[in-house]
Amino acid sequence: MKQFIVLIATVALGLAIYGMIAGPGEHSMLSAVKGVWTDEIDLRTREP
């Protein structure tokens, strides 16, 4: 029974971490990195 509880907790933790890293919305790390890259590309390709 303990192994089943640990398995369920591990799966729940994995889903939570996945949601923080690559989940939908503007609060995920993937979205933040994408925004930074887009801003950097925009900044570097501007002409004076």
C-alpha positions as YAML, in Angstrom:
chain: A
units: angstrom
residues:
- id: 1
  name: MET
  ca: [0.00, 0.00, 0.00]
- id: 2
  name: LYS
  ca: [2.88, 2.37, 0.77]
- id: 3
  name: GLN
  ca: [4.32, 1.82, -2.69]
- id: 4
  name: PHE
  ca: [1.01, 2.75, -4.29]
- id: 5
  name: ILE
  ca: [0.82, 5.98, -2.27]
- id: 6
  name: VAL
  ca: [4.39, 6.86, -3.26]
- id: 7
  name: LEU
  ca: [3.58, 6.11, -6.90]
- id: 8
  name: ILE
  ca: [0.51, 8.38, -6.84]
- id: 9
  name: ALA
  ca: [2.48, 11.15, -5.09]
- id: 10
  name: THR
  ca: [5.28, 10.86, -7.65]
- id: 11
  name: VAL
  ca: [2.87, 11.09, -10.57]
- id: 12
  name: ALA
  ca: [1.11, 14.09, -9.00]
- id: 13
  name: LEU
  ca: [4.43, 15.83, -8.42]
- id: 14
  name: GLY
  ca: [5.50, 15.12, -12.00]
- id: 15
  name: LEU
  ca: [2.29, 16.60, -13.36]
- id: 16
  name: ALA
  ca: [2.67, 19.69, -11.17]
- id: 17
  name: ILE
  ca: [6.26, 20.24, -12.28]
- id: 18
  name: TYR
  ca: [5.28, 19.73, -15.92]
- id: 19
  name: GLY
  ca: [2.53, 22.32, -15.49]
- id: 20
  name: MET
  ca: [5.02, 24.84, -14.11]
- id: 21
  name: ILE
  ca: [7.62, 24.26, -16.82]
- id: 22
  name: ALA
  ca: [5.69, 23.62, -20.02]
- id: 23
  name: GLY
  ca: [2.07, 24.20, -19.14]
- id: 24
  name: PRO
  ca: [-0.27, 26.51, -20.96]
- id: 25
  name: GLY
  ca: [-0.57, 30.16, -20.07]
- id: 26
  name: GLU
  ca: [1.78, 33.03, -19.38]
- id: 27
  name: HIS
  ca: [2.91, 31.74, -15.99]
- id: 28
  name: SER
  ca: [4.95, 28.80, -17.29]
- id: 29
  name: MET
  ca: [8.71, 28.90, -17.63]
- id: 30
  name: LEU
  ca: [8.49, 27.98, -21.30]
- id: 31
  name: SER
  ca: [6.32, 31.01, -21.98]
- id: 32
  name: ALA
  ca: [8.67, 33.29, -20.03]
- id: 33
  name: VAL
  ca: [11.74, 32.06, -21.92]
- id: 34
  name: LYS
  ca: [9.91, 32.42, -25.22]
- id: 35
  name: GLY
  ca: [9.03, 36.00, -24.31]
- id: 36
  name: VAL
  ca: [12.63, 36.83, -23.43]
- id: 37
  name: TRP
  ca: [13.90, 35.32, -26.67]
- id: 38
  name: THR
  ca: [11.33, 37.26, -28.68]
- id: 39
  name: ASP
  ca: [12.30, 40.51, -26.95]
- id: 40
  name: GLU
  ca: [16.01, 39.83, -27.53]
- id: 41
  name: ILE
  ca: [15.47, 39.09, -31.21]
- id: 42
  name: ASP
  ca: [13.37, 42.23, -31.52]
- id: 43
  name: LEU
  ca: [16.05, 44.30, -29.80]
- id: 44
  name: ARG
  ca: [18.90, 42.92, -31.93]
- id: 45
  name: THR
  ca: [17.13, 43.34, -35.26]
- id: 46
  name: ARG
  ca: [16.08, 46.94, -34.75]
- id: 47
  name: GLU
  ca: [17.83, 49.47, -36.91]
- id: 48
  name: PRO
  ca: [19.12, 52.71, -35.37]
...
